[in-house]
Amino acid sequence: MFNFLRKNKKEPQDLKETLDELKKLKKQFEDLSQELLDLKSKNRFSLQKVGIVRFNPFNEVGSNQSFSAALLDENNDGLVITSLYAREENRVYGKPIKNGVSEYSLSDEEKRAIEEAKKQNGKTNSKTSKKDKN
């Protein structure tokens, strides 16, 4: 039934061959376990949390076309990007984030975007999770 895991190998004929197969499987399991630990370690530094806040910084522009977006990893390190849209120009700013704070002064919108990202804790949105379960 489970022949799809085997590559046309013969079945072990005695206890010695069975033990040899078990040793091979143990080594493969140890290798896979180490690879999983390595992936988990590397994943800590990947983008895991995103928070975005749209806002209107200028009275003459009618909608919330400006935004601040926080992009953070597991340690709340990353950056916040802010785009200020006006009719005549668009300005974009980027500020580094370390442990959820920046050495640069942050606007209220940037702070809100960072807080929104930190709430995620690297997990999916609870509304999405509920939909997936149904």
Residue frames as a rotation matrix with the C-alpha (Angstrom) as fourth column:
MET 1
0.557 0.831 0.000 0.00
0.831 -0.557 0.000 0.00
0.000 0.000 -1.000 0.00
PHE 2
0.806 -0.305 -0.507 2.81
-0.075 -0.903 0.424 2.43
-0.587 -0.303 -0.751 0.83
ASN 3
0.273 -0.725 0.632 5.05
0.852 0.488 0.191 1.44
-0.447 0.486 0.751 -2.05
PHE 4
0.750 0.020 0.661 4.96
0.453 -0.744 -0.492 5.01
0.481 0.668 -0.567 -3.37
LEU 5
0.865 -0.477 0.157 7.48
-0.451 -0.599 0.662 5.89
-0.222 -0.643 -0.733 -0.63
ARG 6
0.239 -0.786 0.571 9.90
0.118 0.607 0.786 3.28
-0.964 -0.120 0.238 -1.85
LYS 7
0.288 -0.246 -0.926 12.02
-0.906 -0.382 -0.180 3.41
-0.309 0.891 -0.333 -4.97
ASN 8
0.672 0.101 -0.733 11.72
-0.492 0.801 -0.340 -0.19
0.553 0.590 0.588 -6.14
LYS 9
-0.444 -0.805 0.393 13.60
-0.849 0.238 -0.472 -1.46
0.287 -0.543 -0.789 -3.09
LYS 10
-0.189 0.333 -0.924 13.22
0.085 0.943 0.323 -5.00
0.978 -0.017 -0.206 -1.89
GLU 11
0.758 0.522 0.392 11.66
-0.388 -0.123 0.913 -5.68
0.525 -0.844 0.110 1.48
PRO 12
-0.200 -0.831 0.519 14.07
-0.969 0.089 -0.231 -6.40
0.145 -0.549 -0.823 4.36
GLN 13
0.129 0.184 -0.974 14.61
-0.344 0.930 0.130 -10.14
0.930 0.319 0.184 4.58
ASP 14
0.069 -0.149 -0.986 15.84
0.779 0.626 -0.040 -10.42
0.624 -0.765 0.159 8.16
LEU 15
0.738 0.251 -0.626 16.27
0.653 -0.498 0.570 -8.50
-0.168 -0.830 -0.532 11.39
LYS 16
-0.247 -0.914 -0.323 19.66
0.671 -0.402 0.623 -7.06
-0.699 -0.063 0.713 10.37
GLU 17
-0.697 0.038 0.716 18.25
0.635 -0.432 0.641 -5.56
0.334 0.901 0.277 7.18
THR 18
0.424 0.904 0.059 15.27
0.706 -0.371 0.603 -4.20
0.567 -0.214 -0.795 9.12
LEU 19
0.505 -0.322 -0.801 17.59
0.664 -0.447 0.599 -2.54
-0.551 -0.834 -0.012 11.64
ASP 20
-0.629 -0.756 0.181 19.67
0.673 -0.412 0.614 -1.06
-0.390 0.508 0.768 8.81
GLU 21
-0.284 0.632 0.721 16.51
0.667 -0.410 0.623 0.42
0.689 0.657 -0.305 7.28
LEU 22
0.711 0.562 -0.423 15.51
0.681 -0.398 0.615 1.87
0.177 -0.725 -0.665 10.65
LYS 23
-0.010 -0.807 -0.590 18.96
0.698 -0.429 0.574 3.45
-0.716 -0.406 0.567 11.03
LYS 24
-0.754 -0.223 0.618 18.60
0.641 -0.454 0.618 5.04
0.143 0.862 0.486 7.58
LEU 25
0.181 0.918 0.352 15.14
0.637 -0.382 0.669 6.34
0.749 0.103 -0.654 8.49
LYS 26
0.582 -0.036 -0.812 16.46
0.752 -0.357 0.554 7.72
-0.310 -0.933 -0.181 11.78
LYS 27
-0.511 -0.845 -0.161 19.23
0.658 -0.504 0.560 9.59
-0.554 0.180 0.813 9.94
GLN 28
-0.574 0.380 0.726 16.73
0.585 -0.430 0.688 10.99
0.573 0.819 0.025 7.43
PHE 29
0.538 0.815 -0.216 14.44
0.709 -0.299 0.639 12.07
0.456 -0.497 -0.738 10.26
GLU 30
0.238 -0.545 -0.804 17.34
0.736 -0.438 0.516 13.81
-0.633 -0.715 0.297 12.05
ASP 31
-0.776 -0.536 0.333 18.32
0.610 -0.505 0.610 15.58
-0.159 0.677 0.719 8.81
LEU 32
-0.187 0.807 0.560 14.73
0.584 -0.367 0.724 16.75
0.790 0.462 -0.403 8.24
SER 33
0.621 0.387 -0.681 14.44
0.783 -0.286 0.552 17.91
0.019 -0.877 -0.481 11.85
GLN 34
-0.254 -0.801 -0.542 17.61
0.677 -0.547 0.492 19.99
-0.691 -0.242 0.681 11.47
GLU 35
-0.774 0.031 0.632 16.34
0.547 -0.471 0.692 21.49
0.319 0.882 0.348 8.20
LEU 36
0.290 0.954 0.079 13.07
0.691 -0.266 0.672 22.42
0.662 -0.140 -0.737 9.94
LEU 37
0.442 -0.208 -0.872 14.96
0.764 -0.423 0.488 24.12
-0.470 -0.882 -0.028 12.78
ASP 38
-0.674 -0.739 0.010 17.06
0.602 -0.541 0.587 26.03
-0.429 0.402 0.809 10.24
LEU 39
-0.474 0.581 0.662 13.93
0.574 -0.366 0.732 27.17
0.668 0.727 -0.160 8.38
LYS 40
0.576 0.695 -0.429 12.26
0.769 -0.283 0.574 28.29
0.278 -0.661 -0.697 11.60
SER 41
0.041 -0.669 -0.742 15.36
0.725 -0.491 0.482 30.26
-0.687 -0.558 0.465 12.55
LYS 42
-0.863 -0.377 0.336 15.55
0.499 -0.531 0.685 31.98
-0.080 0.759 0.646 9.15
ASN 43
-0.145 0.918 0.368 11.79
0.750 -0.141 0.646 32.67
0.645 0.370 -0.668 9.14
ARG 44
0.193 0.190 -0.963 12.11
0.893 -0.441 0.092 34.87
-0.407 -0.877 -0.255 12.23
PHE 45
-0.497 -0.523 -0.692 13.66
0.215 -0.847 0.486 37.51
-0.841 0.093 0.534 9.97
SER 46
-0.778 0.289 0.557 11.12
0.585 0.011 0.811 37.32
0.229 0.957 -0.177 7.16
LEU 47
-0.770 0.575 0.277 8.21
-0.546 -0.818 0.181 39.69
0.331 -0.012 0.944 6.68
GLN 48
-0.789 0.479 -0.386 5.43
0.568 0.808 -0.157 38.46
0.237 -0.343 -0.909 8.95
LYS 49
-0.066 0.755 -0.652 3.39
0.820 -0.331 -0.467 41.46
-0.568 -0.565 -0.598 10.00
VAL 50
-0.753 -0.085 0.652 1.84
0.525 -0.676 0.518 44.23
0.397 0.732 0.553 7.93
GLY 51
-0.042 0.754 -0.656 -0.15
0.780 -0.385 -0.493 47.21
-0.624 -0.533 -0.572 9.13
ILE 52
-0.726 -0.156 0.670 -1.55
0.607 -0.603 0.517 49.91
0.323 0.782 0.533 6.87
VAL 53
-0.067 0.667 -0.742 -3.34
0.657 -0.530 -0.536 53.15
-0.751 -0.524 -0.403 7.69
ARG 54
-0.346 0.063 0.936 -4.90
0.821 -0.462 0.335 55.38
0.454 0.884 0.108 5.02
PHE 55
0.022 0.321 -0.947 -5.46
0.756 -0.625 -0.195 59.03
-0.654 -0.711 -0.256 5.80
ASN 56
0.479 0.199 0.855 -6.04
0.730 -0.630 -0.263 62.52
0.487 0.750 -0.447 4.39
PRO 57
-0.193 -0.661 -0.725 -3.28
0.941 -0.333 0.053 64.93
-0.277 -0.672 0.687 5.48
PHE 58
-0.975 -0.190 -0.119 -4.45
0.138 -0.928 0.345 67.90
-0.176 0.320 0.931 3.38
ASN 59
-0.277 0.938 -0.206 -7.87
0.030 -0.206 -0.978 69.57
-0.960 -0.277 0.029 3.27
GLU 60
-0.054 0.275 -0.960 -7.80
-0.853 -0.513 -0.098 70.24
-0.520 0.813 0.262 -0.48
VAL 61
-0.753 -0.180 -0.633 -7.47
-0.511 0.766 0.390 66.55
0.414 0.617 -0.669 -1.43
GLY 62
-0.029 0.983 0.181 -10.80
-0.901 -0.104 0.420 64.78
0.432 -0.151 0.889 -1.13
SER 63
0.843 0.424 -0.332 -10.04
-0.283 0.873 0.397 61.19
0.458 -0.240 0.856 -0.15
ASN 64
0.655 -0.582 0.482 -7.66
-0.444 0.220 0.869 59.05
-0.612 -0.783 -0.114 1.91
GLN 65
0.926 -0.325 -0.193 -5.01
-0.056 0.389 -0.920 58.63
0.374 0.862 0.342 -0.77
SER 66
-0.037 -0.941 0.336 -2.08
-0.813 -0.167 -0.558 58.97
0.581 -0.294 -0.759 1.64
PHE 67
0.875 0.328 -0.357 -0.95
-0.092 0.835 0.543 55.98
0.476 -0.442 0.761 3.68
SER 68
-0.072 -0.871 0.485 1.53
-0.996 0.040 -0.077 54.61
0.048 -0.489 -0.871 6.18
ALA 69
0.793 0.259 -0.551 2.51
-0.303 0.953 0.013 50.94
0.529 0.157 0.834 5.93
ALA 70
0.138 -0.724 0.675 4.53
-0.947 0.104 0.305 49.06
-0.291 -0.681 -0.672 8.55
LEU 71
0.655 -0.073 -0.752 6.39
-0.342 0.859 -0.381 45.89
0.674 0.507 0.537 7.46
LEU 72
0.158 -0.536 0.829 7.79
-0.987 -0.064 0.146 43.92
-0.026 -0.842 -0.539 10.40
ASP 73
-0.295 -0.304 -0.906 9.40
-0.294 0.931 -0.217 40.57
0.909 0.202 -0.363 11.16
GLU 74
0.305 0.432 -0.849 8.91
0.564 0.636 0.527 38.37
0.767 -0.639 -0.050 14.25
ASN 75
-0.312 -0.558 -0.769 11.10
0.950 -0.206 -0.236 40.70
-0.026 -0.804 0.595 16.34
ASN 76
0.711 0.650 -0.267 9.14
0.602 -0.760 -0.245 43.81
-0.363 0.014 -0.932 15.25
ASP 77
-0.318 -0.817 -0.482 12.11
0.072 -0.527 0.847 44.92
-0.946 0.234 0.226 13.15
GLY 78
0.013 0.294 0.956 11.52
0.968 0.237 -0.085 46.32
-0.251 0.926 -0.281 9.68
LEU 79
-0.952 -0.304 0.035 10.36
0.300 -0.907 0.294 49.61
-0.057 0.291 0.955 8.26
VAL 80
0.118 0.966 -0.230 7.45
0.612 -0.253 -0.750 51.99
-0.782 -0.052 -0.621 7.94
ILE 81
-0.812 -0.273 0.516 6.74
0.583 -0.407 0.703 53.64
0.019 0.872 0.490 4.59
THR 82
-0.001 0.808 -0.589 4.60
0.474 -0.518 -0.712 56.75
-0.880 -0.280 -0.382 4.35
SER 83
-0.655 -0.072 0.752 3.24
0.737 -0.281 0.614 58.26
0.168 0.957 0.237 1.16
LEU 84
-0.253 0.545 -0.799 1.80
0.321 -0.732 -0.601 61.77
-0.912 -0.409 0.010 1.33
TYR 85
-0.408 0.222 0.886 -0.38
0.913 0.078 0.401 62.48
0.020 0.972 -0.234 -1.68
ALA 86
-0.164 0.386 -0.908 -1.23
0.087 -0.911 -0.403 66.02
-0.983 -0.145 0.116 -2.82
ARG 87
0.810 0.573 0.128 -2.60
0.180 -0.036 -0.983 67.25
-0.559 0.819 -0.132 -6.14
GLU 88
0.786 -0.530 -0.319 0.73
-0.610 -0.576 -0.544 68.69
0.104 0.622 -0.776 -7.24
GLU 89
-0.232 -0.943 -0.239 3.11
-0.763 0.329 -0.556 66.10
0.603 0.053 -0.796 -5.78
ASN 90
0.895 0.358 -0.265 3.56
-0.126 0.773 0.622 62.86
0.428 -0.524 0.737 -3.91
ARG 91
-0.039 -0.923 0.383 6.22
-0.880 -0.149 -0.450 62.36
0.473 -0.355 -0.807 -1.24
VAL 92
0.765 0.197 -0.613 7.38
0.014 0.947 0.321 59.02
0.643 -0.255 0.722 0.09
TYR 93
0.083 -0.702 0.707 9.27
-0.937 -0.297 -0.185 58.51
0.340 -0.647 -0.682 3.34
GLY 94
0.529 0.011 -0.848 10.85
0.120 0.989 0.088 55.38
0.840 -0.148 0.522 4.81
LYS 95
0.147 -0.456 0.878 11.96
-0.924 -0.379 -0.042 54.92
0.352 -0.805 -0.477 8.40
PRO 96
-0.444 -0.364 -0.819 13.68
-0.109 0.929 -0.354 51.90
0.889 -0.068 -0.453 9.95
ILE 97
0.539 0.635 0.553 11.98
-0.722 0.010 0.692 50.14
0.434 -0.772 0.464 12.87
LYS 98
-0.502 -0.686 -0.527 13.85
-0.155 0.671 -0.725 48.20
0.851 -0.282 -0.443 15.56
ASN 99
-0.832 0.248 -0.497 11.89
0.550 0.488 -0.677 46.37
0.074 -0.837 -0.542 18.28
GLY 100
0.072 0.996 0.061 8.75
0.992 -0.077 0.097 48.26
0.101 0.053 -0.993 17.26
VAL 101
0.665 0.102 -0.740 10.25
0.313 -0.938 0.152 51.75
-0.678 -0.332 -0.655 17.60
SER 102
0.543 -0.477 0.691 12.17
0.713 -0.172 -0.679 54.13
0.443 0.862 0.247 15.35
GLU 103
-0.291 -0.722 -0.628 15.04
0.880 -0.459 0.120 56.46
-0.375 -0.518 0.769 16.07
TYR 104
-0.902 0.082 0.423 13.21
0.185 -0.814 0.551 58.97
0.390 0.575 0.719 13.86
SER 105
-0.687 0.727 -0.004 10.11
-0.378 -0.362 -0.852 60.82
-0.621 -0.584 0.523 14.94
LEU 106
-0.843 0.466 0.268 6.93
0.534 0.671 0.515 59.09
0.060 0.577 -0.814 13.82
SER 107
-0.649 0.727 0.224 3.61
-0.599 -0.670 0.438 60.58
0.468 0.150 0.871 12.82
ASP 108
-0.268 0.654 0.707 0.42
-0.759 0.309 -0.574 59.38
-0.594 -0.690 0.414 14.51
GLU 109
0.692 0.548 -0.470 -0.46
-0.721 0.488 -0.493 57.43
-0.041 0.680 0.732 11.36
GLU 110
-0.028 -0.794 -0.607 2.95
-0.551 0.519 -0.653 55.71
0.834 0.317 -0.452 11.31
LYS 111
-0.770 -0.206 0.604 2.55
-0.637 0.295 -0.712 54.77
-0.032 -0.933 -0.359 14.98
ARG 112
0.192 0.927 0.322 -0.93
-0.779 0.343 -0.525 53.35
-0.597 -0.151 0.788 14.26
ALA 113
0.589 -0.034 -0.807 0.41
-0.668 0.541 -0.511 51.32
0.454 0.840 0.296 11.31
ILE 114
-0.522 -0.839 -0.157 3.16
-0.529 0.462 -0.711 49.86
0.669 -0.288 -0.685 13.52
GLU 115
-0.588 0.373 0.718 0.64
-0.680 0.251 -0.688 49.00
-0.437 -0.893 0.106 16.24
GLU 116
0.542 0.803 -0.248 -1.65
-0.800 0.401 -0.447 47.35
-0.260 0.440 0.859 13.68
ALA 117
0.240 -0.541 -0.806 1.26
-0.555 0.605 -0.571 45.24
0.796 0.585 -0.155 12.43
LYS 118
-0.744 -0.595 0.305 2.36
-0.564 0.314 -0.763 44.28
0.359 -0.740 -0.569 15.95
LYS 119
-0.054 0.822 0.567 -1.16
-0.893 0.214 -0.397 43.03
-0.448 -0.527 0.722 16.76
GLN 120
0.515 0.319 -0.796 -0.82
-0.767 0.586 -0.261 40.32
0.383 0.745 0.546 14.11
ASN 121
0.223 -0.521 0.824 1.90
-0.725 0.476 0.497 38.36
-0.652 -0.708 -0.272 15.94
GLY 122
-0.720 -0.606 -0.337 2.72
-0.656 0.437 0.615 36.64
-0.226 0.664 -0.713 12.65
LYS 123
-0.636 0.580 0.509 -0.71
0.419 0.814 -0.403 34.96
-0.648 -0.043 -0.761 12.52
THR 124
-0.736 0.440 0.515 -3.49
0.485 -0.189 0.854 35.27
0.473 0.878 -0.074 10.00
ASN 125
-0.704 0.573 0.419 -6.42
-0.635 -0.772 -0.013 37.57
0.316 -0.275 0.908 10.52
SER 126
-0.815 0.403 0.417 -9.06
-0.071 0.644 -0.761 35.96
-0.576 -0.650 -0.496 12.76
LYS 127
0.177 0.910 -0.375 -11.86
-0.636 -0.185 -0.749 36.85
-0.751 0.372 0.546 10.29
THR 128
0.008 -0.263 -0.965 -10.01
-0.942 0.321 -0.095 35.02
0.335 0.910 -0.246 7.51
SER 129
-0.912 -0.408 0.041 -9.40
-0.392 0.840 -0.376 32.04
0.119 -0.359 -0.926 9.77
LYS 130
-0.410 0.840 0.356 -13.10
-0.267 0.263 -0.927 31.74
-0.872 -0.475 0.117 10.59
LYS 131
0.385 0.533 -0.754 -14.01
-0.865 -0.076 -0.496 31.77
-0.322 0.843 0.431 6.89
ASP 132
-0.341 -0.623 -0.704 -11.45
-0.822 0.561 -0.099 29.06
0.457 0.545 -0.703 6.15
LYS 133
-0.913 -0.021 0.407 -12.87
-0.291 0.734 -0.614 26.80
-0.286 -0.679 -0.676 8.86
ASN 134
-0.027 0.996 0.084 -16.43
-0.481 0.061 -0.874 26.91
-0.876 -0.064 0.478 7.48
